Amino acid sequence: MQYDFDNLAARDKTACVKWNKTFLKMFCGNENAIPYWVADMEYKAAPEISKAAKKVVDFETYGYTSYSDIKEIFIKFAKQRHNLDIKKSEISLGQGVLNAIATTLYLVCEKNDGVIIPFPSYKPFIDIVNNVGLKVIPWKLKRTKDSFEFDFSTFEELCKKAKVFILCSPHNPSGKVYSKETLEKICDIANKHDVFVISDEIHGDLVFKDQKFYSFIDIAKGKNTKTMVAMAPSKTFNIAGELFSVSIFNDSELKNRFDKFRVALHYNNSSYFSTTLAREAYDKGLPWLLETIEVLERNARFIEKYMEENIPYIKPLKAQASFICFWDCNALLPFIEKDAQENKELYDVKKAVQSGIVSMFFGHRAGICLNDGGWFGDEEYKGYVRFNYATSLESIKEALEKVNKAVNKLVNKYKN
């Protein structure tokens, strides 16, 4: 390989959220746990991106800056990566995907309107809907052998009382990639009930080689479905700390309102540094990205094989994109509940406010920090955790060995 995915940066000595002891304790109860939680990669960014960052620093002047070509560069990248045809007039640049989603909801909805969110869901979607003064309408996904799938009869009923549907494509936390037929079905039902669709495609560039990614903007154009699609270089190129996003509209009137609203609040421009990194990533980062995807898919398949052979109590859902996978630990949950009953102080979720007993089990008993399943919606997902595998294979092996040892000890203690 041209790029190095084994020589990782020592992020524990920095201001990195992922390794911050306060956050580790908050999410798993153990401030000394090894982090496999928040969705950024342990890999160093592409050398081309780092070179651009150094050039900015060395210039020693950081004033107002504007790149006139960044939309064209993104359009070229989208064509190369996804064969996607986008016009400059459809694009709005901004300061992050969540920012774009919140703004769009504010413009499209009136107070107390309903917003459909598939559960399990990335928690900030839920928070945004609540904070904007809207009502979350959960759409519980159906569990299949390897992942989740949509129940469209339920979706049609929910659309009757909703104004907006928020799609996460590929899905977070499972890493599922949606078929063209699935997205077309969403369009048909949304059109029928006049539901606006927001599609968060922040993980879309990281789809594995054997999968085909369809951007909702492409599907929606053919169906005349009103939509806003949000993309970003953050997950794609591991520059999540640099807030930059691309919003794509197929409704020119809404896009104009969106742009004017951002200008009014003075958050229509990203910083010099973040814009420089985003521009360089989209312009020169594709070779690095393609190698990264190979490494990520290797890691995902390794985890699945290891679990199948060594830890039958945990069933990882089959990831098809990105670097996150959802572990179904429901077979292990009764044993964890017994452990929690006997060790109430260790499993005190009041001391780890973003966790549940499953993530606290992994934090205390295995020494690794994962996102608790309950964080992705409600108690129905308390038997799941999300694992971030964007790290070295050696680190993954170490984590799985810790999990194997902890699970064996737990089961042997409580199985009778």
C-alpha positions in Angstrom: 0.0 0.0 0.0 1.1 3.6 -0.7 -0.2 4.9 2.7 0.6 3.9 6.3 -2.3 2.7 8.4 -0.3 1.1 11.2 1.8 4.0 12.4 -0.9 5.8 14.5 -0.6 9.1 16.2 -0.5 9.2 20.0 -3.7 11.1 20.5 -4.0 10.4 24.2 -1.5 13.3 24.8 -3.6 15.8 22.9 -7.0 17.6 23.3 -8.7 14.7 21.5 -12.2 14.1 22.7 -12.0 10.4 21.9 -9.2 9.9 24.5 -10.4 12.5 27.0 -10.7 10.8 30.4 -13.9 12.8 31.3 -15.6 11.6 28.1 -14.4 8.0 28.6 -15.9 7.9 32.1 -19.1 9.5 30.8 -19.5 6.9 28.0 -18.3 3.7 29.8 -17.6 4.5 33.4 -13.8 3.9 33.2 -11.6 6.9 32.5 -8.7 4.6 31.7 -10.5 2.5 29.1 -9.2 2.3 25.5 -11.5 4.2 23.2 -13.4 2.6 20.3 -16.4 5.0 20.5 -16.7 8.4 18.8 -16.8 8.3 15.0 -13.4 9.5 13.9 -10.4 7.5 12.7 -7.1 6.8 14.4 -5.3 7.0 11.1 -3.2 10.0 10.1 -4.8 12.1 7.4 -3.6 11.8 3.8 -0.1 13.4 3.4 -1.6 15.7 0.8 -3.9 17.1 3.5 -1.2 17.4 6.1 1.0 19.2 3.6 -1.7 21.8 2.9 -2.2 22.3 6.7 1.5 22.8 7.2 1.6 25.4 4.4 -1.2 27.3 6.0 0.6 27.3 9.4 4.0 28.2 7.9 2.5 31.2 6.1 1.9 32.8 9.5 -1.0 34.9 8.4 -4.6 33.7 8.9 -6.9 36.4 7.7 -10.1 36.3 5.7 -9.9 33.8 2.8 -12.2 32.7 0.0 -11.6 29.9 -2.5 -13.5 30.4 -5.7 -13.1 26.9 -7.0 -14.2 24.6 -4.1 -17.6 23.8 -5.5 -16.1 22.7 -8.8 -13.6 20.6 -6.9 -16.3 18.9 -4.9 -18.4 18.3 -8.0 -15.4 16.6 -9.7 -14.9 14.4 -6.6 -18.6 13.4 -6.5 -18.4 12.4 -10.1 -15.3 10.4 -9.6 -16.4 8.7 -6.4 -20.1 8.1 -7.1 -20.7 9.1 -10.8 -22.9 11.8 -9.4 -23.8 14.8 -11.5 -24.3 18.0 -9.4 -24.6 21.6 -10.4 -23.0 24.6 -8.6 -26.4 26.2 -8.3 -27.5 23.3 -6.1 -24.7 23.5 -3.6 -24.4 25.5 -0.4 -21.2 25.3 1.7 -21.3 25.5 5.5 -20.1 24.6 8.9 -21.1 21.0 9.4 -23.8 18.5 8.6 -25.7 18.9 11.8 -25.8 22.6 11.3 -27.3 22.1 7.9 -29.9 19.7 9.2 -31.0 22.0 12.0 -31.2 25.0 9.6 -33.3 23.0 7.1 -35.7 21.8 9.8 -36.1 25.3 11.0 -37.0 26.5 7.5 -39.2 23.6 6.4 -41.2 23.0 9.6 -43.5 24.8 12.0 -43.5 24.3 15.7 -44.6 20.8 16.8 -44.4 19.3 13.3 -43.5 15.6 13.3 -40.1 14.4 12.1 -39.6 10.7 11.3 -36.3 9.3 12.5 -35.4 5.6 11.9 -34.4 3.9 15.2 -31.7 3.0 16.1 -30.6 6.5 15.3 -27.6 8.8 15.6 -28.6 10.6 18.8 -27.9 14.2 17.7 -30.7 13.8 15.1 -33.1 13.3 18.0 -31.6 16.2 20.0 -31.9 18.6 17.0 -35.5 17.8 16.4 -36.3 18.3 20.1 -34.3 21.5 20.3 -35.9 23.0 17.3 -39.3 22.5 18.9 -40.5 19.6 16.8 -41.8 16.1 17.6 -39.7 13.0 17.1 -41.6 10.2 15.4 -39.6 7.0 15.8 -39.6 4.5 13.0 -38.4 1.2 14.5 -36.3 -0.7 12.0 -36.8 -4.5 11.7 -34.0 -6.6 12.9 -32.7 -9.1 10.3 -30.0 -11.8 10.6 -27.2 -9.4 9.6 -28.6 -5.9 10.0 -31.8 -3.8 10.0 -34.4 -3.2 7.3 -37.3 -0.8 6.7 -40.9 -1.7 7.3 -42.6 0.4 4.6 -46.2 -0.3 5.7 -45.3 1.4 9.0 -43.5 4.2 7.2 -46.6 5.0 5.2 -48.6 5.3 8.4 -46.0 7.5 10.0 -45.8 9.8 7.0 -49.5 10.7 7.5 -48.5 12.7 10.6 -45.0 13.9 9.6 -43.5 16.9 7.8 -40.0 15.6 7.4 -38.1 12.3 7.3 -34.4 12.2 8.3 -32.5 9.5 6.5 -28.9 8.5 7.5 -27.4 6.9 4.4 -25.4 4.7 5.0 -27.0 4.0 8.3 -25.4 5.0 11.6 -24.9 2.9 13.8 -25.1 -0.3 11.7 -23.1 0.7 8.6 -25.9 -0.6 6.3 -26.0 0.6 2.7 -29.4 1.1 1.1 -30.3 -0.2 -2.3 -31.7 1.9 -5.1 -35.0 0.2 -4.8 -35.2 1.1 -1.1 -34.5 4.7 -1.7 -37.0 4.8 -4.6 -39.7 3.4 -2.3 -38.9 6.1 0.3 -39.3 8.7 -2.5 -42.7 7.3 -3.6 -44.2 7.3 -0.1 -42.7 10.7 0.8 -44.2 12.2 -2.4 -47.6 10.7 -1.7 -47.8 12.3 1.7 -45.8 15.5 0.9 -43.0 14.7 3.3 -39.7 16.5 2.9 -36.6 14.2 3.0 -33.3 15.2 4.7 -30.5 12.7 3.8 -27.3 12.7 5.9 -24.7 11.1 3.7 -21.6 11.8 5.8 -20.6 8.2 5.6 -21.4 7.8 1.9 -17.9 8.1 0.6 -16.7 5.2 2.7 -18.9 2.5 1.1 -17.1 -0.8 0.7 -16.0 -2.1 -2.7 -18.7 -4.7 -3.1 -21.5 -2.1 -2.4 -23.1 0.5 -4.6 -23.9 3.9 -3.0 -26.8 5.9 -4.3 -27.1 9.5 -3.2 -30.6 10.4 -2.4 -30.3 13.6 -4.4 -29.9 11.5 -7.5 -32.9 9.3 -6.7 -35.0 12.3 -5.7 -34.4 14.2 -8.9 -36.0 11.4 -10.9 -39.0 11.3 -8.5 -39.4 15.1 -7.9 -39.0 14.5 -4.2 -38.0 17.7 -2.3 -34.8 17.0 -0.4 -31.7 18.3 1.1 -28.6 16.0 1.1 -25.8 16.7 3.5 -22.2 15.6 2.7 -18.9 16.4 4.3 -15.2 15.5 4.1 -15.1 14.9 7.9 -15.6 11.2 8.2 -14.3 10.5 4.7 -10.8 12.0 5.2 -10.6 12.0 9.0 -10.8 15.8 9.4 -13.9 15.8 11.7 -12.5 18.5 13.9 -12.6 20.9 10.9 -16.3 21.8 10.5 -17.1 21.9 6.8 -20.1 20.5 4.9 -21.8 20.5 1.5 -25.6 20.8 1.3 -27.3 19.9 -2.0 -30.8 21.0 -2.8 -33.2 20.1 -5.6 -35.5 23.0 -4.6 -34.0 26.3 -5.6 -36.5 28.3 -3.6 -35.6 26.5 -0.4 -31.9 26.7 -1.2 -32.2 30.5 -1.5 -34.0 30.7 1.8 -31.3 28.5 3.4 -28.5 30.7 2.1 -30.2 33.9 3.2 -30.8 32.5 6.7 -27.2 31.6 7.0 -26.0 35.0 5.9 -28.4 36.6 8.4 -26.8 34.6 11.2 -23.3 35.0 9.9 -22.5 31.3 9.7 -22.4 31.0 6.0 -18.6 30.7 5.8 -16.2 28.1 7.2 -12.8 28.9 8.6 -9.7 29.4 6.5 -8.1 26.2 8.0 -11.2 24.0 7.6 -11.9 25.2 4.1 -8.3 24.6 3.0 -8.2 21.1 4.3 -11.6 20.3 2.8 -10.5 21.7 -0.6 -7.3 19.6 -0.6 -9.1 16.5 0.6 -11.6 16.6 -2.3 -9.0 17.6 -4.8 -6.2 15.1 -3.9 -7.5 12.7 -1.3 -9.2 10.0 -3.4 -6.2 7.6 -3.7 -5.8 7.7 0.1 -9.6 7.2 0.6 -9.7 4.1 -1.7 -6.8 2.5 0.3 -8.6 3.4 3.6 -11.7 1.7 2.5 -9.7 -1.5 1.8 -8.3 -1.4 5.4 -11.7 -0.7 6.9 -13.4 -3.6 5.1 -10.6 -5.9 6.1 -11.1 -4.8 9.8 -14.9 -5.3 9.6 -14.6 -8.8 8.2 -11.9 -9.7 10.8 -14.2 -8.7 13.6 -17.1 -10.7 12.2 -14.9 -13.8 11.8 -13.3 -13.5 15.3 -16.7 -13.1 16.9 -18.2 -16.1 15.1 -15.3 -18.3 16.1 -14.7 -17.1 19.6 -17.6 -15.1 21.1 -21.0 -16.5 20.1 -22.7 -14.4 22.7 -22.0 -11.3 20.6 -23.4 -10.9 17.0 -21.9 -8.0 15.1 -24.2 -6.7 12.4 -22.6 -6.9 8.9 -21.1 -3.4 8.1 -21.2 -2.4 4.5 -19.6 1.0 4.9 -17.6 3.4 7.1 -15.8 2.3 10.3 -18.6 1.6 12.8 -20.5 -1.6 13.5 -23.3 -2.4 15.9 -22.8 -5.4 18.2 -25.9 -7.3 19.3 -25.1 -8.3 22.9 -28.7 -9.3 23.8 -27.6 -13.0 24.5 -25.1 -11.6 26.9 -27.4 -9.1 28.5 -28.9 -11.5 31.2 -25.4 -12.2 32.5 -24.5 -8.5 32.6 -27.7 -7.7 34.5 -26.7 -10.3 37.1 -23.3 -8.7 37.4 -24.9 -5.3 37.7 -27.1 -6.5 40.5 -24.1 -7.8 42.5 -21.9 -4.8 41.7 -24.3 -1.8 41.8 -21.6 0.7 42.5 -19.6 -0.4 39.5 -22.7 -0.1 37.2 -24.0 3.2 38.6 -25.1 4.9 35.3 -25.6 8.1 37.2 -21.8 8.4 37.2 -21.6 7.7 33.5 -24.5 9.6 32.0 -24.0 8.7 28.4 -23.8 4.9 29.1 -25.8 1.9 30.0 -25.0 -1.3 31.8 -23.7 -3.0 28.6 -21.2 -0.2 27.7 -20.2 -0.1 31.4 -19.6 -3.9 31.3 -17.2 -3.4 28.4 -15.6 -0.3 30.2 -15.0 -2.0 33.5 -14.6 -5.7 32.7 -12.9 -5.4 29.3 -11.3 -2.0 29.6 -12.6 -0.6 26.3 -15.0 2.2 25.7 -17.9 1.8 23.2 -21.1 3.7 22.6 -24.1 2.2 24.4 -27.0 1.0 22.3 -29.5 3.0 24.4 -27.7 6.2 23.2 -29.1 5.5 19.7 -32.8 5.8 20.6 -34.3 4.1 23.6 -34.2 1.1 25.9 -35.0 -1.3 23.0 -31.4 -1.0 22.0 -29.8 -1.4 25.5 -28.5 -4.8 24.4 -26.3 -3.3 21.7 -23.0 -1.3 21.6 -21.3 0.5 18.7 -17.6 -0.3 18.0 -15.3 2.0 16.0 -12.8 -0.1 14.0 -10.9 2.7 12.3 -7.6 1.8 13.9 -4.8 -0.7 13.5 -5.5 -4.4 13.2 -3.3 -4.9 16.2 -5.5 -2.6 18.3 -8.6 -4.4 17.1 -7.1 -7.8 18.0 -6.2 -6.5 21.5 -9.7 -5.2 22.0 -11.4 -8.4 20.9 -9.1 -10.5 23.1 -10.1 -8.3 26.1 -13.7 -8.8 25.2 -13.3 -12.5 24.8 -11.7 -12.8 28.2 -14.3 -10.6 29.9 -17.2 -12.5 28.3 -15.9 -15.9 29.2 -15.3 -14.9 32.8 -18.8 -13.3 33.0 -20.6 -16.3 31.5 -18.7 -18.9 33.6 -19.6 -17.0 36.7 -23.4 -16.7 36.1 -24.4 -19.4 33.6 -25.8 -21.7 36.3 
